[in-house]
Amino acid sequence: MRKLILTAVLLLAVFTLRAEDKSYIVTFYNVENFFDIYDDPATRDEEFTPDGPKEWTQAKYDKKLANISQVLYGIAAANKNYPAVIGLSEVENRRVLEDLVSSEKLRPARYQIVQYDSPEPRGIDVALLFRPDVFTLEWSDVFQPVIPEIPDFKTRDILAVCGTIEGERFCFFVNHWSSRRGGSAASEFLRVGCAETVRRYADSLQTVYPDIKIVIMGDMNDDPYNKSLSETLGAKEKISEVEPGGYFNPMWAMHKAGYGTLGYQDAWNLFDNIVVNYNLLEEGSGSLHIRPSERNGLYGRVFKRSYMIQQKGRYKNYPLRSFSGNSFLGGYSDHLPVYIVIGK
């Protein structure tokens, strides 16, 4: 009995949402095809239904739901607090998000949801979860990437969610840029168009609100040094290179240090990026700024645990995904989540 009481006290200490803890976790996670089991006649989601080729049943869905909540709970445990903001990609609809935030592991955070249905053919969207005790929502919006070469191009929306933390104005952009289908070089113009669109929107906010703190996160399908991020978005590798109005990519140093979020052809890519503007650096405005890790001095983090990794077979040491083809592996995602810490 004494051991049970002690365990309960320790868990309470870890997950109490403390107002005096002035550090806030901002997380992004591509959750890989998080579909419900129901056919939506407006989208091409038949693959993820009980009668589809993946035989996507309630039991498989429940396993996927438990896995995603386990990962997000793990980030909370590692930081002794639930993330203040969680950006997600590859979610089908609000239903799966409501199931996620009401899961046993995440329910204490009382997350609220911002999600819009995008015109993406399969119906997968980006979304943002936020703790209302930390982030005060003011408004949200979605917009489509502008690709000059393809005027009628339709893909996943870019989500903008703006509000305040401790009275300081923030805007979070959640992205899932175009894939490398057809090759990275041939498809580069699509991701450059995505980057141009979000940069234009973010810059306009900085013009209206010079003190605004901006976080641009998502699965960009590019590494930090690729053109879309380093040139078009202008996200710098080093803080010393960032000028007022500019952007810093803490994941660049992570990638150079050997970290990655997905494996491909025996190498790690870091497609999952979190970019911040100058105002979130120590030299910027206000009192809330991005914090480095005490362990390695880097400003970005990749959350990786052994249970999230394939332990044997062809994809050993890669993220343990939900499916290989139509074979259910019971895993988590083909991506690892990333996060930053903001504090005083």
C-alpha positions as CSV (number, residue, x, y, z in Angstrom):
1,M,0.0,0.0,0.0
2,R,2.8,2.4,0.9
3,K,4.4,1.8,-2.5
4,L,1.1,2.5,-4.3
5,I,0.7,5.7,-2.4
6,L,4.2,6.8,-3.2
7,T,3.7,6.0,-6.9
8,A,0.5,8.0,-7.0
9,V,2.2,11.0,-5.3
10,L,5.1,10.9,-7.8
11,L,2.7,10.8,-10.8
12,L,0.7,13.7,-9.4
13,A,3.9,15.7,-9.0
14,V,4.9,15.0,-12.6
15,F,1.6,15.8,-14.3
16,T,0.3,18.7,-12.2
17,L,-0.2,21.6,-14.6
18,R,1.8,24.1,-12.6
19,A,1.3,27.8,-13.2
20,E,4.7,28.5,-11.5
21,D,6.5,26.4,-14.2
22,K,7.4,29.0,-16.7
23,S,8.5,26.7,-19.5
24,Y,6.2,25.7,-22.3
25,I,6.6,22.8,-24.7
26,V,5.7,23.2,-28.4
27,T,5.5,19.9,-30.2
28,F,4.9,18.7,-33.7
29,Y,4.1,15.1,-34.7
30,N,3.2,13.6,-38.1
31,V,1.0,10.8,-36.9
32,E,0.9,8.8,-40.2
33,N,-2.5,8.2,-41.6
34,F,-4.6,8.7,-38.5
35,F,-8.0,7.8,-40.0
36,D,-11.2,6.7,-38.4
37,I,-12.9,3.5,-39.7
38,Y,-15.8,5.2,-41.6
39,D,-16.0,5.8,-45.3
40,D,-16.3,9.5,-46.1
41,P,-18.0,9.7,-49.6
42,A,-16.4,13.1,-50.2
43,T,-12.8,11.8,-49.9
44,R,-10.7,8.9,-51.0
45,D,-10.4,7.2,-47.7
46,E,-11.7,3.7,-48.6
47,E,-8.3,2.2,-48.0
48,F,-8.8,2.9,-44.2
49,T,-12.2,1.2,-43.7
50,P,-13.0,-2.3,-42.5
51,D,-13.7,-3.5,-46.0
52,G,-10.7,-1.7,-47.5
53,P,-7.3,-3.3,-48.4
54,K,-5.9,-2.5,-45.0
55,E,-8.9,-3.9,-43.2
56,W,-8.9,-0.9,-40.9
57,T,-11.0,-2.2,-38.0
58,Q,-12.0,-0.7,-34.7
59,A,-9.4,-2.8,-32.9
60,K,-6.6,-1.4,-35.2
61,Y,-7.9,2.1,-34.8
62,D,-7.9,1.7,-31.0
63,K,-4.3,0.5,-31.1
64,K,-3.3,3.5,-33.2
65,L,-5.1,5.9,-30.8
66,A,-3.4,4.3,-27.8
67,N,0.0,4.5,-29.5
68,I,-0.3,8.2,-30.4
69,S,-1.5,9.2,-26.9
70,Q,1.4,7.1,-25.4
71,V,4.0,9.1,-27.4
72,L,2.5,12.5,-26.5
73,Y,2.2,11.4,-22.8
74,G,5.9,10.4,-23.0
75,I,6.8,13.9,-24.1
76,A,4.8,15.2,-21.1
77,A,6.6,12.8,-18.7
78,A,10.0,13.7,-20.1
79,N,9.4,17.4,-19.5
80,K,7.3,17.0,-16.3
81,N,4.4,18.9,-17.9
82,Y,2.0,18.5,-20.8
83,P,2.9,20.3,-24.0
84,A,1.2,23.7,-24.2
85,V,0.7,23.4,-28.0
86,I,0.8,20.3,-30.2
87,G,0.8,20.5,-34.0
88,L,-0.3,17.4,-35.9
89,S,-0.4,16.3,-39.5
90,E,-2.1,13.3,-41.3
91,V,-5.2,13.4,-39.2
92,E,-8.5,12.7,-41.1
93,N,-11.0,14.8,-39.1
94,R,-12.1,16.2,-35.9
95,R,-13.5,12.9,-34.7
96,V,-10.0,11.3,-34.3
97,L,-8.8,14.4,-32.5
98,E,-11.7,14.3,-30.1
99,D,-10.9,10.7,-29.4
100,L,-7.2,11.6,-28.8
101,V,-7.7,14.5,-26.4
102,S,-10.3,12.5,-24.4
103,S,-7.9,9.5,-24.1
104,E,-7.0,8.5,-20.5
105,K,-3.4,9.7,-20.9
106,L,-4.2,13.1,-22.4
107,R,-7.5,14.0,-20.7
108,P,-5.8,15.8,-17.7
109,A,-4.5,18.5,-20.1
110,R,-8.0,19.4,-21.3
111,Y,-6.7,20.1,-24.8
112,Q,-8.9,22.1,-27.2
113,I,-8.8,21.5,-30.9
114,V,-8.3,23.7,-34.0
115,Q,-8.9,21.8,-37.2
116,Y,-10.4,22.5,-40.7
117,D,-11.3,20.1,-43.4
118,S,-8.8,20.7,-46.3
119,P,-9.3,19.9,-50.0
120,E,-6.6,17.2,-50.0
121,P,-8.1,14.3,-52.0
122,R,-7.7,11.7,-49.2
123,G,-9.0,14.1,-46.6
124,I,-6.0,14.3,-44.4
125,D,-5.5,17.5,-42.5
126,V,-3.2,19.4,-40.2
127,A,-4.5,20.4,-36.7
128,L,-3.4,22.1,-33.5
129,L,-4.2,21.1,-29.9
130,F,-3.7,23.6,-27.2
131,R,-4.0,23.9,-23.4
132,P,-6.5,26.6,-22.6
133,D,-4.9,27.2,-19.2
134,V,-1.7,28.3,-21.1
135,F,-2.7,29.6,-24.5
136,T,-5.6,32.0,-25.0
137,L,-7.0,31.6,-28.5
138,E,-7.9,34.8,-30.4
139,W,-8.4,33.6,-33.9
140,S,-7.5,30.9,-36.5
141,D,-7.5,30.6,-40.2
142,V,-6.4,28.3,-43.0
143,F,-5.0,29.1,-46.5
144,Q,-3.8,27.1,-49.5
145,P,-0.3,27.2,-50.8
146,V,0.1,29.3,-53.9
147,I,1.9,27.4,-56.7
148,P,2.3,29.8,-59.6
149,E,3.1,27.0,-62.1
150,I,-0.2,25.2,-61.1
151,P,-2.9,27.8,-60.4
152,D,-5.5,25.2,-59.5
153,F,-3.2,23.2,-57.2
154,K,-5.0,21.8,-54.1
155,T,-3.3,20.2,-51.2
156,R,-3.3,20.2,-47.4
157,D,-4.1,23.6,-45.8
158,I,-1.6,25.7,-43.9
159,L,-3.2,26.4,-40.5
160,A,-2.6,29.6,-38.6
161,V,-3.6,29.8,-34.9
162,C,-3.0,33.0,-33.0
163,G,-3.4,34.1,-29.4
164,T,-1.4,34.8,-26.3
165,I,0.8,33.1,-23.7
166,E,1.3,35.2,-20.6
167,G,0.0,38.2,-22.4
168,E,2.5,37.9,-25.2
169,R,1.1,37.5,-28.8
170,F,1.9,34.2,-30.6
171,C,1.0,32.7,-33.9
172,F,1.5,29.1,-34.7
173,F,1.6,27.8,-38.3
174,V,1.1,24.1,-38.8
175,N,2.2,22.7,-42.2
176,H,2.4,19.6,-44.2
177,W,4.2,20.6,-47.4
178,S,4.1,18.7,-50.7
179,S,5.8,15.3,-50.9
180,R,8.8,14.3,-52.9
181,R,6.8,12.1,-55.2
182,G,8.5,12.1,-58.6
183,G,11.9,12.9,-57.0
184,S,13.1,15.7,-54.7
185,A,14.4,17.9,-57.5
186,A,11.3,17.6,-59.8
187,S,8.9,18.4,-56.9
188,E,11.0,21.1,-55.2
189,F,9.0,23.9,-56.7
190,L,5.9,22.7,-54.8
191,R,7.6,23.0,-51.5
192,V,9.2,26.3,-52.5
193,G,5.6,27.5,-53.2
194,C,4.5,26.3,-49.7
195,A,7.4,28.2,-48.1
196,E,6.7,31.4,-50.1
197,T,3.1,31.3,-49.0
198,V,3.7,30.8,-45.3
199,R,6.6,33.4,-45.3
200,R,4.4,36.0,-46.9
201,Y,1.6,35.4,-44.3
202,A,4.1,35.4,-41.4
203,D,5.8,38.5,-42.6
204,S,2.5,40.3,-42.9
205,L,1.7,39.5,-39.3
206,Q,5.1,40.9,-38.2
207,T,4.3,44.1,-40.0
208,V,1.0,44.6,-38.2
209,Y,2.3,43.2,-34.8
210,P,6.1,43.9,-34.6
211,D,6.4,42.1,-31.2
212,I,4.6,38.9,-32.3
213,K,6.3,35.6,-31.7
214,I,5.9,33.2,-34.6
215,V,6.4,29.4,-34.7
216,I,6.3,27.6,-38.1
217,M,6.1,23.9,-37.6
218,G,5.3,20.8,-39.7
219,D,6.4,18.0,-41.9
220,M,8.1,20.1,-44.7
221,N,9.3,17.0,-46.7
222,D,12.6,18.8,-46.8
223,D,15.7,18.9,-44.6
224,P,16.6,22.2,-42.9
225,Y,19.3,23.0,-45.5
226,N,17.1,22.5,-48.5
227,K,16.0,25.5,-50.6
228,S,12.4,25.7,-49.3
229,L,13.5,26.2,-45.7
230,S,17.0,27.8,-45.9
231,E,16.4,30.2,-48.8
232,T,12.7,30.7,-49.4
233,L,11.6,30.7,-45.8
234,G,15.0,32.1,-44.9
235,A,15.3,30.0,-41.7
236,K,18.9,30.3,-40.5
237,E,21.2,27.7,-39.0
238,K,22.7,29.9,-36.3
239,I,21.1,32.4,-34.0
240,S,23.9,34.9,-34.8
241,E,22.7,35.0,-38.4
242,V,19.1,36.0,-37.7
243,E,18.2,39.6,-38.1
244,P,15.0,41.3,-36.7
245,G,12.1,40.0,-38.8
246,G,14.0,36.9,-39.7
247,Y,13.8,33.2,-38.8
248,F,15.8,30.6,-37.0
249,N,15.6,26.8,-37.5
250,P,16.8,25.0,-34.4
251,M,16.5,21.7,-36.3
252,W,19.4,22.5,-38.6
253,A,22.0,21.9,-35.8
254,M,20.1,18.8,-34.8
255,H,20.4,17.4,-38.3
256,K,24.1,18.2,-38.5
257,A,24.5,16.5,-35.1
258,G,23.0,13.3,-36.6
259,Y,19.4,13.5,-35.4
260,G,16.6,12.6,-37.7
261,T,12.8,12.0,-37.7
262,L,12.4,9.5,-40.5
263,G,14.6,6.9,-42.1
264,Y,15.1,6.4,-45.9
265,Q,17.7,4.4,-47.8
266,D,19.8,3.8,-44.7
267,A,19.9,7.5,-43.8
268,W,18.1,9.8,-41.4
269,N,16.2,12.8,-42.7
270,L,14.8,15.6,-40.5
271,F,11.7,16.7,-42.4
272,D,9.9,17.7,-39.3
273,N,10.9,21.2,-38.5
274,I,10.0,23.9,-36.0
275,V,11.1,27.4,-37.1
276,V,10.9,30.5,-34.8
277,N,11.1,34.2,-35.6
278,Y,13.6,36.7,-34.2
279,N,11.2,37.7,-31.4
280,L,11.6,34.2,-29.8
281,L,15.4,34.6,-29.5
282,E,17.0,36.1,-26.4
283,E,17.6,39.3,-28.3
284,G,13.9,39.6,-29.3
285,S,11.0,41.2,-27.6
286,G,9.1,40.2,-24.4
287,S,10.2,37.7,-21.8
288,L,9.4,34.4,-23.4
289,H,12.2,32.9,-25.6
290,I,13.3,29.6,-26.9
291,R,15.5,27.6,-24.5
292,P,18.4,25.3,-25.2
293,S,18.7,21.8,-23.8
294,E,20.7,21.5,-20.7
295,R,22.0,18.1,-22.0
296,N,23.5,19.1,-25.3
297,G,23.0,22.9,-25.7
298,L,20.8,22.4,-28.8
299,Y,17.5,24.3,-29.2
300,G,15.6,21.5,-30.9
301,R,14.5,18.2,-29.6
302,V,13.6,14.9,-31.2
303,F,11.5,12.5,-29.0
304,K,12.7,9.0,-29.5
305,R,12.1,5.9,-27.3
306,S,12.9,2.3,-28.0
307,Y,9.2,1.3,-28.1
308,M,8.8,3.7,-31.1
309,I,11.6,2.0,-33.1
310,Q,11.5,-1.1,-35.3
311,Q,13.7,-3.7,-33.5
312,K,14.2,-6.2,-36.3
313,G,13.7,-6.9,-40.0
314,R,14.2,-4.8,-43.1
315,Y,13.4,-1.5,-41.4
316,K,15.3,-2.2,-38.2
317,N,16.2,1.0,-36.3
318,Y,13.6,3.1,-38.3
319,P,10.5,4.5,-36.7
320,L,7.9,1.7,-36.0
321,R,5.1,2.5,-38.3
322,S,1.5,1.4,-38.4
323,F,1.6,-0.5,-41.7
324,S,4.1,-2.0,-44.1
325,G,2.0,-2.1,-47.3
326,N,-1.3,-3.6,-46.1
327,S,0.3,-5.5,-43.3
328,F,-0.6,-4.0,-39.9
329,L,2.6,-3.7,-37.7
330,G,0.8,-2.1,-34.8
331,G,3.3,0.7,-34.6
332,Y,3.2,4.4,-34.0
333,S,4.2,6.5,-37.0
334,D,6.9,6.6,-39.7
335,H,8.0,9.9,-38.2
336,L,9.3,10.9,-34.8
337,P,7.9,14.0,-33.1
338,V,10.0,17.1,-32.5
339,Y,9.6,19.9,-30.0
340,I,11.1,23.1,-28.6
341,V,11.0,24.6,-25.1
342,I,9.9,28.2,-24.6
343,G,10.4,30.0,-21.2
344,K,11.7,32.9,-19.3
